[in-house]
Amino acid sequence: MTSRERVLTALNHRQPDRTPRDFWAERPALNRLFAHLGHSDPVRLMDDLGIDIAHLEAPPTAECHIGGGVYQNFWGERFIHQNTPWGPMREDVPGALTEAQSLSDLETFAWPTPDCIDRSRLQEQCRCHGRRALLYGFADIWQRPALVRGWEGMFLDMVERPEWVHFLGRKFTDFYLEDYTRAAEITKGRIDLYLLISDLGSQRGPLISLPMFEQFVAPYLKEMIDRIHTIGGRVMFHSCGSISTFIPRLIELGVDVLDPIQPVGPEMQPRVLKEAHGGRISFHGGMDMQHLLPQASPGEVAATARHYCETLGAGGGYILGPAHLFQPDVPPENILAVYR
């Protein structure tokens, strides 16, 4: 099979020739891996590791320095850069609308338009990765608004000022509906997967109740999911944490692939997920980033990868990868062990 055939077969819940593989890493982790390998060629890395999915790049307007070591991106998320031996890592700080006092403060903010995304290299990337499955985007309709508003403010708004939350949800959803539509048009429908992101879980359980999910998240997710299906793609929904409570509803909304299946409790383990939901949704990721990948031996990592492939990958419906982007504290030997 080609990589694309392998991924699509798995997503159709049929057994491919082998479990498909995906790779993504924070820039410092990638720098560390390249230093270990002695080269810095991303396509060569994908070929060597048998990676089946290419993540298309369409960079937004550059972040700006607003003083005191704080940077702001086009949405108004704010962050600092923490140094590591392999390069800086982003750490979020309160966003641009944390101190908002009225709805008009949100309405008059300098919101971006979809024109701020540079999609000029999408066709070239499609040609470069012609045999691979293609993934696009970084759409977020709840968590990113919370980073701009500030988590505390967002949680209070859901109780005291629900119209603020809906304003933000509408603003972000409209942006990404247009962004994804343009990407599909430019690539002539070649994109296979579109990413949606909103972290709904903590280490111990949901961040919000199901009624709050239905009020503030589900309507905007549904719009995005329907648009992605209309333009010929599948939906990969990313949420960290313990989110078993939400999985049946995510399936009803039309999510095709669940990422990153962070194994934080019994209900998020491979066999439990496969028995409860296999055949109705596919899974992506799962290789524990908190303990296994930073601390285990390469042999233990390889054994866990086999377990995920044999359990979640039985009959298709699984793409192997980490339970978040590879972090810089993961030894390169363990990254290689996932795939080799």
C-alpha positions, 0 to 999 in steps of 0.5 A, a space after each residue: 500500500 501507499 501511505 495514503 492507501 494505508 491511512 484511508 484503509 485504517 480510517 475505513 475500519 479495515 486492516 491495512 498492511 501495517 498500522 499507519 504512523 504519524 509524527 509531530 514534535 515540538 521544535 526543540 524535540 525535533 532539533 534534538 532528534 536531528 542532532 542525534 541523527 546527524 541531519 536535518 532533512 524532514 522528508 528523509 526523517 519521514 521516509 526513514 521512520 515510515 511516516 504515513 501522514 504529512 502535516 501541511 504548513 500554512 503559516 499565519 502572520 508572525 507573532 509580535 513582541 509586546 514587551 517584557 519578554 511576552 509575545 502575542 500571536 494573531 489571535 491575541 494569545 500571549 506567551 513567553 519563550 522558555 529556553 531548553 538546550 535544544 531551543 525555546 519552548 512556548 509557555 502561555 501567559 494571560 491573553 490579550 482579553 483577560 482584563 476585558 470589562 464589557 462585550 464591547 471590549 471583545 467586539 472592538 478587538 483587532 480580530 484577524 481575518 483568514 487572509 493572515 494565513 499564508 497558503 501559497 505553498 500548499 500545492 507544492 507540499 501536496 506534490 512533495 507528499 503525493 503518496 502520503 495522507 495529508 493533514 491540515 490545520 489547527 482550528 480551535 473553537 473553545 480552548 484557544 478562545 479561552 487562552 485569549 480570554 484567560 481560563 478563569 475569565 472563560 469559566 466565569 463567562 460560561 456562568 455569568 456572561 454566556 453571550 461573551 463565550 458565544 461571541 468568541 466561539 462564533 468569531 473563531 468558528 467563522 475564521 476556520 470555516 473560511 480557512 479550511 474551505 480555502 485550503 480545500 479549494 487550493 488543494 483541489 480536495 486533496 487534503 484527507 484530514 483536518 484538525 480540530 482542537 479543544 482540550 476538554 479534559 484534565 488528568 482526572 476528568 472533564 474540564 466542563 460538564 456535558 450541559 456546558 459542552 452542549 451549550 458552548 462547544 458542540 454547536 461550533 464543533 458541529 459546524 466545523 465537522 459538517 464543513 470538513 465533511 462537505 469539502 471531502 475531508 475527515 475530522 481529527 479531533 484533539 483533546 488532552 486529558 480524561 475525556 471518556 465522558 465526551 466520546 459518545 457525543 463526539 461520535 454523534 457529532 461526526 468526529 472521525 478520529 480521536 487524538 491523542 488518547 492520553 492514557 491518564 486513567 483506566 477508561 482511556 486505556 487501549 483495550 477499553 477504548 477499542 471495546 467501547 468505541 471501535 468501529 465507530 471512531 478511529 484513534 490516533 496517538 496514545 504513546 504516553 508523553 508524561 512517563 513512558 516516552 521520557 523515562 522508559 527504555 527503548 525496549 519498553 517503548 517498542 513493546 508499548 507501541 506493539 501493544 497499541 498497534 495490536 489492540 487499537 489497530 486490530 481490524 483497522 481504526 488506529 494511527 500510531 503516534 505520541 499522546 501529544 507532540 514529542 517534547 524535548 525531554 524525550 530521548 531520541 532513542 525513544 522516539 525512534 523506538 516508537 517506529 522501529 
